[in-house]
Amino acid sequence: MVSDTDASARRVLLVSAAVGSAVCVVLLWLLYGRSIETGHDRLEWLPAFNALCNALSATCLMAGFGAIRERRISTHKRWMLAAVGVSVLFLVGYVTHHAIHGDTKFGGTGAVRPLYFVLLASHVGLSVVALPMVLSTLWFAATRRFASHKRIARFTFPIWLYVSVTGVAVFLFLRAYR
């Protein structure tokens, strides 16, 4: 028999997965489902802004992790909400950039090319997983269901941190190999 708590947790996970899937569909359409007029430099600062948001997200995540390890709950909460905030700014900037510019081509050749694409594939694959996990983890904390929050946060944290750090690395690769 499934308890109401288990059923509710499953609903949260399903809704989070649906939201994450919808975001992925929109991003795929922005990148590959329409034609883009190229050659303009509108908002050319957005990739650097997005990388900064990723770096700030990683920093907030580490600070939040440190705070919870020291049982400073209110400090943990502030750092995690800051990580969510800069991640939302990143997502808005990312969608805006790709709505205007489309896909970004990697110009590297030789041994760096497969290295970049392995990094990019792991970054993109885990970012698809991270969004619903972050939403679920946040929901469980907001609804004070801390056992569920803690259970999923053990997986959300390293994935979210990896996605944030590799987001900066992808930016640096793209800048270095235009």
C-alpha positions as CSV (number, residue, x, y, z in Angstrom):
1,M,0.0,0.0,0.0
2,V,1.3,3.5,-0.9
3,S,1.0,6.1,1.7
4,D,-0.3,9.6,1.0
5,T,3.2,11.0,1.6
6,D,4.7,8.6,-1.0
7,A,2.0,9.4,-3.5
8,S,2.5,13.1,-3.0
9,A,6.2,12.8,-3.4
10,R,5.7,10.9,-6.7
11,R,3.4,13.6,-7.9
12,V,6.0,16.3,-7.1
13,L,8.6,14.3,-9.0
14,L,6.3,13.8,-12.0
15,V,5.3,17.4,-12.2
16,S,9.0,18.4,-11.9
17,A,9.9,16.0,-14.7
18,A,7.1,17.4,-16.9
19,V,8.3,21.0,-16.3
20,G,11.9,19.9,-17.1
21,S,10.8,18.1,-20.2
22,A,8.9,21.2,-21.4
23,V,11.9,23.4,-20.9
24,C,14.0,20.9,-22.9
25,V,11.5,20.8,-25.8
26,V,11.5,24.6,-25.9
27,L,15.3,24.7,-25.9
28,L,15.6,22.1,-28.6
29,W,13.1,24.1,-30.7
30,L,15.1,27.3,-30.1
31,L,18.4,25.6,-31.1
32,Y,17.3,23.4,-34.0
33,G,13.6,23.9,-34.9
34,R,13.7,27.2,-36.5
35,S,15.9,29.3,-38.8
36,I,18.0,32.1,-37.2
37,E,19.2,35.3,-38.9
38,T,22.9,35.4,-38.2
39,G,25.5,38.1,-38.3
40,H,24.2,40.4,-35.6
41,D,25.8,41.2,-32.3
42,R,22.8,41.9,-30.1
43,L,23.3,40.8,-26.5
44,E,26.8,39.5,-27.3
45,W,27.6,39.7,-23.5
46,L,25.0,37.0,-22.6
47,P,27.3,34.0,-22.8
48,A,29.8,35.6,-20.4
49,F,26.8,36.6,-18.1
50,N,25.6,33.0,-18.3
51,A,29.0,31.7,-17.3
52,L,29.1,34.1,-14.4
53,C,25.7,32.9,-13.3
54,N,27.0,29.3,-13.4
55,A,30.1,30.2,-11.4
56,L,28.0,32.0,-8.8
57,S,25.6,29.0,-8.7
58,A,28.5,26.7,-8.0
59,T,29.8,29.0,-5.3
60,C,26.4,29.3,-3.6
61,L,26.0,25.5,-3.8
62,M,29.3,25.0,-2.1
63,A,28.6,27.6,0.6
64,G,25.1,26.0,1.1
65,F,26.6,22.6,1.4
66,G,29.1,23.9,4.0
67,A,26.4,25.6,6.0
68,I,24.2,22.4,6.2
69,R,27.2,20.3,7.2
70,E,27.7,22.8,10.1
71,R,23.9,22.6,10.8
72,R,23.4,26.3,10.1
73,I,19.9,25.8,8.6
74,S,19.0,29.4,7.9
75,T,22.3,30.1,6.3
76,H,22.0,27.0,4.2
77,K,18.5,28.1,3.1
78,R,19.8,31.5,2.0
79,W,22.7,30.1,0.0
80,M,20.5,27.6,-1.7
81,L,17.9,30.2,-2.6
82,A,20.7,32.3,-4.0
83,A,21.8,29.3,-6.1
84,V,18.3,29.0,-7.4
85,G,18.1,32.7,-8.1
86,V,21.3,32.8,-10.2
87,S,20.3,29.6,-11.9
88,V,17.0,31.2,-12.9
89,L,19.0,34.2,-14.2
90,F,21.2,31.8,-16.1
91,L,18.2,30.0,-17.7
92,V,16.6,33.3,-18.8
93,G,19.9,34.4,-20.3
94,Y,20.5,31.1,-22.0
95,V,17.1,31.0,-23.5
96,T,17.4,34.6,-24.6
97,H,20.8,34.1,-26.2
98,H,19.7,31.0,-28.1
99,A,16.4,32.6,-29.2
100,I,18.5,35.4,-30.8
101,H,21.7,33.5,-31.9
102,G,20.7,29.9,-32.2
103,D,23.3,27.2,-31.7
104,T,27.0,28.0,-31.0
105,K,29.5,26.2,-33.1
106,F,32.7,24.8,-31.6
107,G,35.8,25.7,-33.7
108,G,38.3,23.4,-32.1
109,T,40.1,20.7,-34.0
110,G,42.3,17.7,-33.1
111,A,42.3,16.1,-29.7
112,V,40.5,19.0,-28.0
113,R,37.4,18.4,-30.2
114,P,36.3,15.0,-28.7
115,L,37.3,16.3,-25.2
116,Y,34.9,19.2,-25.7
117,F,32.1,17.1,-27.0
118,V,32.4,14.6,-24.1
119,L,32.3,17.5,-21.7
120,L,29.3,19.1,-23.5
121,A,27.4,15.8,-23.7
122,S,27.8,15.2,-20.0
123,H,26.9,18.8,-19.2
124,V,23.7,18.8,-21.4
125,G,22.6,15.3,-20.3
126,L,23.0,16.1,-16.6
127,S,21.4,19.5,-17.0
128,V,18.3,17.8,-18.3
129,V,18.2,15.6,-15.2
130,A,19.2,18.5,-12.8
131,L,16.2,20.8,-13.5
132,P,13.5,18.4,-12.3
133,M,15.7,17.3,-9.4
134,V,16.3,20.9,-8.3
135,L,12.5,21.7,-8.5
136,S,11.7,18.6,-6.5
137,T,14.3,19.3,-3.9
138,L,13.2,22.9,-3.5
139,W,9.5,21.8,-3.3
140,F,10.3,19.3,-0.5
141,A,12.2,22.0,1.5
142,A,9.5,24.6,0.9
143,T,6.8,22.2,2.1
144,R,8.9,21.2,5.1
145,R,9.2,17.6,4.1
146,F,12.8,17.4,5.1
147,A,13.2,13.6,5.0
148,S,12.3,13.7,1.3
149,H,14.3,16.9,0.8
150,K,17.4,15.3,2.3
151,R,17.0,12.0,0.4
152,I,16.9,13.7,-3.0
153,A,19.3,16.5,-2.2
154,R,22.1,13.9,-1.8
155,F,21.8,13.3,-5.6
156,T,20.7,16.8,-6.7
157,F,23.7,18.6,-5.1
158,P,26.5,16.8,-7.0
159,I,24.6,16.9,-10.3
160,W,23.7,20.6,-10.0
161,L,27.3,21.4,-9.0
162,Y,28.7,19.5,-11.9
163,V,26.3,21.2,-14.4
164,S,27.3,24.6,-13.0
165,V,31.0,24.0,-13.1
166,T,30.9,22.4,-16.6
167,G,28.8,25.2,-17.8
168,V,31.7,27.6,-17.1
169,A,34.1,25.1,-18.8
170,V,31.9,24.9,-21.9
171,F,31.9,28.7,-22.1
172,L,35.7,28.8,-21.8
173,F,36.2,26.2,-24.5
174,L,33.9,28.1,-26.8
175,R,35.8,31.3,-26.2
176,A,39.2,29.7,-26.7
177,Y,38.2,27.9,-29.9
178,R,36.0,30.2,-31.9
